């Protein structure tokens, strides 16, 4: 592959589409930490966990620096660690 061809491919990297608290995001296809994903949604690094909501009510929770393998179409929600209710 030529250098020009490699340059042209950089603009067409595969994006992963997810939602976090109902907000859509297009992400690079890589692993993220729970903290990084929460920050995308505008949440502070402390005080929240990230939960992936899957099919049939299956949930998977991530904390702080836990690695998250994101998949196209994933739905995440933030969970307040204090469990306070408004």
Beta strands, then each sheet from edge to edge (+ up, - down):
strand 1: 15-20
strand 2: 23-28
strand 3: 31-33
strand 4: 48-53
strand 5: 59-62
strand 6: 67-69
strand 7: 75-80
sheet 1: 2+ 1- 7- 4+ 5-
sheet 2: 3+ 6-
end
